[in-house]
Amino acid sequence: MARQAIETLRTQADKIFVHFDVDVIDASDMPAADVPHPNGLTYNDAARAPGIFAHSDSFLGMEITESNADKDRDRRLAARLTDLIAFALR
């Protein structure tokens, strides 16, 4: 779906800025989301999309939002998000 979105957006804009809400990830995989949702995407499925956008010629930048540090006392989930960003931008 990310590749299809890129193709559609190319007809409307020169650059793409990605806004990635952590709460799109299923609450069982990302309980530190600001508003956790059941039945969301798996972490692995959600982690693929930013990389697809980041490797597009149209990619301008990305922000990741809706992570709640108060729900991640050991910072394990923040480390996973850091890995997601690093993987997307590699």
Buried (B, 14 or more C-beta within 10 A) or exposed (E): EBEEBBEEBBEEEEEBEBEBBBBBBBBEBBEBBBEBBEEBBEBEEBBBBBBBBBEBEEBEEBEBEBBBEEEBEEEEBEEBBEEBBEEBEE
